Each structure stands twice: as structure tokens, then as C-alpha cells.
Amino acid sequence: MTLCRPPPLRYYGDVKWLSILTGLLLVGCAQPNSKDTPPSPAFRVLGENVTIEPARSDESIGWEVRARLDRTGATELAGVIVQIEDGIVTLRGSAPNRQATWRAEGAARAVPGVKKVINAIQLTTPGSGY
């Protein structure tokens, strides 16, 4: 009966370097733990480390949307009415072209605190009386 012997390890130098590199990688990935600051948890427990930003009022959002509309196109967007309810902005009124309606919608979306923008701006056509 013949017993199989494992082949002799011929690449001992490669295994040695591989173990050294693995050790250096593990040491390099370890983060130093300062005694002054406790380690941060990997996940948050309900209510822990949560910062809540104060919600903006509809009135302050409305003022900022109107100011941005005036800066974007004061003459083109003068006929746009801004209505806000629970952070949802509705733009109503008239504008001379489609680009003006898109600019108005983009200006409203850029205001912090706006959840949704409903663009109900009508296009004025020449001779329509608007």
C-alpha cells in the first residue's frame, strides 16, 4: 500500500510574500481608536444621532419661489401665480413661450423645502387676449 505524500512546497518565497502583504493590508485598513471619542456605531438605533432640520413654512417657500421667478424672467413670468400647500408648489397663470414655463418650474424646484412642483402655466398665443 502506497501513501500519497503532498508535493514539497516549492514556492515558499511567494507564500511568504503573500502572507506579509496580507498582514500589511489588514494593518493598513485598521482604524486607530482614540480614547477621547467613542467609536461610532455601524448603524443607527431608532432616534439616535438623528438631526432634524426645521421644516420651512409654506409662506417662506412662497416668498423665495416668487423672488426666484422675478430674477429668472421678471417680464415673462409676471403673470405667474404661486400657490403652496404642504410644500407642494402649483404654478398658474400665463407665459409667452414654453421655455418660460420650464424656467419657472426649474426655479421653483430649486427652492429648498419644495416637495413637488405642479406646472399649470398656460401659453399665451398672439391675439388670445391674455
Contacts in CASP RR format, 6 or more apart in sequence:
PFRMAT RR
TARGET T0000
AUTHOR 0000-0000-0000
METHOD contacts of the structure
MODEL  1
MTLCRPPPLRYYGDVKWLSILTGLLLVGCAQPNSKDTPPSPAFRVLGENV
TIEPARSDESIGWEVRARLDRTGATELAGVIVQIEDGIVTLRGSAPNRQA
TWRAEGAARAVPGVKKVINAIQLTTPGSGY
9 15 0 8 1.000
33 39 0 8 1.000
40 49 0 8 1.000
41 48 0 8 1.000
44 50 0 8 1.000
55 113 0 8 1.000
56 112 0 8 1.000
56 113 0 8 1.000
58 84 0 8 1.000
58 85 0 8 1.000
58 86 0 8 1.000
58 87 0 8 1.000
59 84 0 8 1.000
61 84 0 8 1.000
61 87 0 8 1.000
61 89 0 8 1.000
61 111 0 8 1.000
61 113 0 8 1.000
61 114 0 8 1.000
62 82 0 8 1.000
62 84 0 8 1.000
62 89 0 8 1.000
62 111 0 8 1.000
64 111 0 8 1.000
65 82 0 8 1.000
65 84 0 8 1.000
65 89 0 8 1.000
65 107 0 8 1.000
65 108 0 8 1.000
65 111 0 8 1.000
65 114 0 8 1.000
66 82 0 8 1.000
68 107 0 8 1.000
68 108 0 8 1.000
68 110 0 8 1.000
68 111 0 8 1.000
69 77 0 8 1.000
69 80 0 8 1.000
69 82 0 8 1.000
69 104 0 8 1.000
69 107 0 8 1.000
69 108 0 8 1.000
70 77 0 8 1.000
71 107 0 8 1.000
72 103 0 8 1.000
72 104 0 8 1.000
72 107 0 8 1.000
73 100 0 8 1.000
73 103 0 8 1.000
76 95 0 8 1.000
76 96 0 8 1.000
76 97 0 8 1.000
76 100 0 8 1.000
76 103 0 8 1.000
77 95 0 8 1.000
77 100 0 8 1.000
77 103 0 8 1.000
77 104 0 8 1.000
79 93 0 8 1.000
79 94 0 8 1.000
79 95 0 8 1.000
80 91 0 8 1.000
80 92 0 8 1.000
80 93 0 8 1.000
80 94 0 8 1.000
80 95 0 8 1.000
80 104 0 8 1.000
80 121 0 8 1.000
81 91 0 8 1.000
81 92 0 8 1.000
81 93 0 8 1.000
82 89 0 8 1.000
82 90 0 8 1.000
82 91 0 8 1.000
82 108 0 8 1.000
83 89 0 8 1.000
83 90 0 8 1.000
83 91 0 8 1.000
83 92 0 8 1.000
84 90 0 8 1.000
86 115 0 8 1.000
87 113 0 8 1.000
87 114 0 8 1.000
87 115 0 8 1.000
87 116 0 8 1.000
88 114 0 8 1.000
88 115 0 8 1.000
88 116 0 8 1.000
88 117 0 8 1.000
88 118 0 8 1.000
89 108 0 8 1.000
89 111 0 8 1.000
89 114 0 8 1.000
89 116 0 8 1.000
89 117 0 8 1.000
89 118 0 8 1.000
90 117 0 8 1.000
90 118 0 8 1.000
90 120 0 8 1.000
91 101 0 8 1.000
91 104 0 8 1.000
91 105 0 8 1.000
91 108 0 8 1.000
91 117 0 8 1.000
91 118 0 8 1.000
91 119 0 8 1.000
91 120 0 8 1.000
91 121 0 8 1.000
92 120 0 8 1.000
92 121 0 8 1.000
93 120 0 8 1.000
93 121 0 8 1.000
93 122 0 8 1.000
94 121 0 8 1.000
94 122 0 8 1.000
94 123 0 8 1.000
94 124 0 8 1.000
94 130 0 8 1.000
95 101 0 8 1.000
95 104 0 8 1.000
95 121 0 8 1.000
95 122 0 8 1.000
95 123 0 8 1.000
95 124 0 8 1.000
96 123 0 8 1.000
96 124 0 8 1.000
97 123 0 8 1.000
98 123 0 8 1.000
100 121 0 8 1.000
101 119 0 8 1.000
101 121 0 8 1.000
101 123 0 8 1.000
104 119 0 8 1.000
104 121 0 8 1.000
105 117 0 8 1.000
105 119 0 8 1.000
106 117 0 8 1.000
108 114 0 8 1.000
108 117 0 8 1.000
109 117 0 8 1.000
122 130 0 8 1.000
124 130 0 8 1.000
END
